[in-house]
Amino acid sequence: MLFTGYYPVLRWTGYLLLGMALGRLPLQQTRTGLRLLIVGALLAASAKLLSALLLGHAGGGSD
């Protein structure tokens, strides 16, 4: 159940720990929110680019 079951606990543990870490940040500060926005946008753009590169290289990208 922990690895491949209906509720894969190990796959969701990273999200849980990230949420706990973000909850410890001083979120009332504007600078913290701006940093989170920038880091999130960079991660999203990087994931999109990496996905397009890997799928295109493997022949799975859409033209």
C-alpha positions in Angstrom: 0.0 0.0 0.0 2.8 2.5 0.7 4.4 2.2 -2.7 1.8 1.4 -5.4 -1.5 1.2 -3.6 -4.6 3.3 -3.9 -3.1 5.9 -1.6 0.6 6.1 -2.3 1.9 7.7 0.8 5.6 8.0 -0.3 4.6 9.9 -3.4 2.7 12.5 -1.4 5.2 12.9 1.3 7.3 15.4 -0.7 4.2 17.6 -1.2 3.4 17.4 2.5 6.9 18.4 3.6 7.0 21.2 1.1 3.7 22.5 2.4 5.0 22.4 5.9 8.2 24.2 5.0 6.2 26.9 3.1 3.9 27.3 6.1 6.9 28.1 8.3 7.9 31.1 6.1 7.0 34.7 7.1 4.1 34.9 4.5 2.9 38.3 5.7 6.1 39.9 4.2 5.8 41.1 0.6 9.3 40.0 -0.2 8.6 36.4 0.7 5.5 36.3 -1.5 7.4 37.9 -4.3 10.2 35.3 -4.0 7.6 32.5 -4.0 6.0 33.9 -7.1 9.3 34.1 -8.9 10.5 30.7 -7.9 7.2 29.1 -8.8 7.1 30.8 -12.2 10.7 29.7 -12.9 10.0 26.1 -11.8 6.8 26.0 -14.0 8.6 27.4 -17.0 11.6 25.0 -16.5 9.3 22.0 -16.2 7.4 23.0 -19.4 10.6 23.4 -21.3 12.2 20.2 -20.0 9.0 18.3 -20.8 8.9 19.7 -24.3 12.5 18.8 -24.9 12.3 15.3 -23.5 9.0 14.5 -25.3 10.2 16.0 -28.5 13.4 14.1 -28.4 11.5 10.8 -27.7 9.1 11.5 -30.5 6.1 12.2 -28.3 5.8 16.0 -28.7 3.0 17.6 -30.7 3.9 19.6 -33.7 
